[in-house]
Amino acid sequence: GEWPKEVFEKARRLSYELDDGIKKFAQQTFGTLTYISLLKTTFALIDVPYSAVKRYLLLGKTPPKIVDELITKTFFAIIGGRGEDI
């Protein structure tokens, strides 16, 4: 079914805000806005955390604490800042 108009409008606005935030973060972090900087930013900020916790949440479980550490290490490996950039 279709979403109510107000829900659809809010979702669209939030989507634009998220896209804008990702672009700003990529620009500030990498000094340039390119396909690669956007890909790295999206992967580090959205794809990795989502994938890391998804299976636990689907099972109704809390992810183990080490998952936070793994997400953090992956973030710095992709974004840089700890000598682990890729």
C-alpha positions in Angstrom: 0.0 0.0 0.0 0.9 3.6 -0.2 2.2 5.7 2.7 0.1 8.5 4.1 1.2 11.8 2.4 2.8 13.2 5.6 4.8 10.1 6.2 6.0 10.0 2.6 7.0 13.7 2.7 8.9 13.2 6.0 10.7 10.1 4.6 11.7 12.0 1.4 13.0 15.0 3.5 15.0 12.7 5.7 16.5 11.0 2.7 17.6 14.3 1.3 19.1 15.3 4.6 21.0 12.0 4.9 22.3 12.3 1.3 23.4 15.9 2.1 25.1 14.8 5.4 27.0 12.0 3.6 28.2 14.4 0.9 29.4 17.0 3.5 31.1 14.3 5.6 32.9 13.0 2.5 34.0 16.5 1.4 35.3 17.4 4.9 37.0 14.0 5.4 38.6 13.5 2.0 38.9 17.1 0.9 37.0 16.3 -2.3 33.6 15.0 -3.3 34.1 12.1 -5.7 32.5 8.8 -6.5 35.2 7.0 -4.4 34.9 9.4 -1.4 31.1 8.9 -1.4 31.5 5.2 -1.7 34.0 5.0 1.2 31.8 7.3 3.4 28.6 5.4 2.7 30.3 2.0 3.3 31.9 3.2 6.6 28.9 5.0 8.0 26.0 3.0 6.8 26.9 -0.4 5.2 29.3 -1.7 7.8 27.3 -0.9 10.9 24.1 -2.1 9.4 25.6 -5.3 8.2 27.4 -5.9 11.4 24.2 -5.8 13.6 21.5 -7.0 11.2 21.7 -10.7 11.9 21.6 -10.2 15.6 18.6 -7.8 15.4 16.8 -10.2 13.2 17.2 -12.9 15.9 16.1 -10.4 18.6 19.5 -10.4 20.2 21.9 -7.7 21.2 25.1 -7.7 19.2 28.2 -8.8 21.2 30.3 -5.9 22.5 33.2 -6.8 20.1 31.0 -5.8 17.2 31.4 -2.1 18.2 35.1 -2.5 18.2 35.0 -4.2 14.8 32.9 -1.4 13.4 35.2 1.2 14.8 38.3 -0.5 13.4 36.7 -0.8 10.0 35.6 2.8 10.1 39.2 4.0 10.7 40.6 1.6 8.1 38.3 3.1 5.5 38.2 6.8 6.6 41.7 7.0 8.0 43.0 8.7 11.1 44.7 5.8 12.8 47.3 4.8 10.2 45.0 2.1 9.0 43.5 3.8 5.9 42.9 1.9 2.7 
